[in-house]
Amino acid sequence: MSPRPAPDLALRRDQVIRAARDLAAAGGWAAVTMRRLAGELGVTQPVLYSAFASRQALIDAVALQGFSDVAAALAAVDVSPIARMRAYLDFAVAQPRVYEAMFSLPSGLAFAADDTPAPLRRAFAALRDAFPDADGTRAEVAWSALHGLATLQAGGRLRADQAQARFDLTHRMLTEGSAHRRAGS
């Protein structure tokens, strides 16, 4: 009898992440348990734990994939502030549970630190390209404003009929000062 081939851990991890995203999209993150994922994938829980040490590790992996996805979405559009702002908000609307994993759920991911993972750095770099300055503060403020809009809109805390007006005002506020600085230089 020949030995079983070793499982492809990267493939297994991708399958688990996809299943977690699907379960979260259908029923929120409370529906994403290791037991339920094992049932959905037709494997035992120890198989899941061979790919992810914990539920938190899985959620962090979903968040990292989300940062890769948003970085790709931002890179796919023009570097202009308006295009990057729209791409960011469109991502948050299209992937609300992934966005929630990225920003609202507890996380073991380091932000704005020496050990910040590469996908987070790429996503921030895409915003920094649209809102350049010497130290990244403009990009941090832009990210904060966009995150606030995305989070409050998703939570139903803002008037839906004013979404475009808020977007336009945020764009003006974030870019007005840079236009004045360029004109004055």
N, C-alpha and C positions, 0 to 999 in steps of 0.2 A: 504494500500500500504506500503510495507516495504521499509526502507531507502536503498539508493544505498550503496554498499560496498565502503569503502574508497579506493582510488587508491593506489596501491603499488608504493610509490615514488621511491624506489630503482630500481624497474623494469622499471619504466618510464624513470629514469635517464639513465639507461643502454641502453634502446631503442634509446633515443635521441643521446647519445654518438655514438652508432653504426651508426645511420643515418648520423650524422655529419661526421664521418670518411669516410663513403661511398661517400657522396657528395664531400668531399674534395679530395678523391682519383680520382673521376671522373672529377672534374672541378676546382680543386684548392680551397683554402680557401675563395676566393672571392665569390664562388658559395654557400657558407654556410651562409645563412641568416635565421633568425628565421621564416620569412614568408615561405621561401622555405621548411624548415624543417617541419613546420606545415603541409604544403601541402603533403609532402612525407609521413608523418606519419598519415595523415587523422585526425588531431586534430586542435584545434584553437591555436592561438598564446598564449593566456592566460594559456593554458595547459602547453605549453613549459616553460613559465615564472614561473609556479608553481614548475618546476623542476630546472630551472637555472634562476637566477636573471637577467642575461644579456648574450649576445653573448660571451663576454670576460670570464664570469664564465664557459660557456660551453667549450670554447677553453682550459681554464685552466684544466677542468675536462678531456678533451681528452689528454692533456699533462701529467697529473698525471697517467692516465691509461697507457700511453706510457712509463712512467718511471717504472711502475710496470711490463710492458711487457719486457722492456729491462733488468730489474733486473732479471726476470725469465729466460730470454735467456742467460744471463751471468752465472747465477747459474746452468744452465743445462749443462754447459761444464766444463771441467777441469779448475782448478784454475790457470793454467799456463798463463803467459802473452800472448803467441801466440794464445791460444784458446780463451781467453777473448777479445783480440783485434779483432779476426776474427768474433766472435759472435756480437760484438758491430757494426762493419762495415756492417755485413750481415743484422742486424736489420735496420740500416739506409737505406740500399738499398731496403729492402723488404717493409718498411713502410715510404716512403719519406714524405708523408703529415703529418703523426703523428710526425715524427722526426722534421718536420718544426714547428709544434705546440709546441713541447718540447723546441726548441732552437731559432727559428728565428722570431716567431710572438711575439708581445708584450705580456707580462705575468704579472700576479699579484703574481706569485709564488716566494717564497724566496729561494735563493740559498746560500749555505755556511753561514747560519745564525742560530740562536737559534730556530727559528720557521720554519725551512726547513721541508716540509712535508715528511712523512715516505717513500713514494715511491722514492723520490729523494735520500734520505739517503741510501736506500737499493741499488739503482743503483750505487751510488758512492762507497758504501762499497764493492760491487762486484769487482770494479776496484781496490780499495785499497788492497783487498786480493791478487790480481795479482801483484801489484806494491807496496809492503809494505815499510814503513819507519816510523820514529817516529811521524811525524806530518801530513802525507797525501799529502805532496808536490809532491812526485813521481806520485801518482795517479792523482793529478791535472794536472801535465804536460802530463801524458799519455792521460788523457781525452781530454786535449786541442789539442794534436796532432791528436788523432782519430777524434775529432770533425772537425778539419780543413780538414783532408782527406775526411771525409764524406761530408762535406758541399761543398768543392771545386769540388769534383767529381760529386756530384748531380747537381751542377751548370754548368757542362760541361767546367770547367776552367782548368782541368788537362787532359793530354793525356791518353786516355782510355787504350792504349796498354802498359802503364807503371804502371798500378795499382798494379801488384804483386811486381814489383821492389820497388815501394814506400812503400808497406806494409813491405817487407823484411828489407828495410833500417830503417824504423820507429821502427820495432821490435829490430833490432840491437842497434839502438841509445838508446832506452828505457831500454834495458836489459844489455848492455855492461858494464856500470859502476857498476851494482850490482854484476855481475860475478867477476869483478876485486876486489871489496870489500870483497866478500866471499873468494876468493882465497888468499887474503892478510891477512885475519883474523886468 
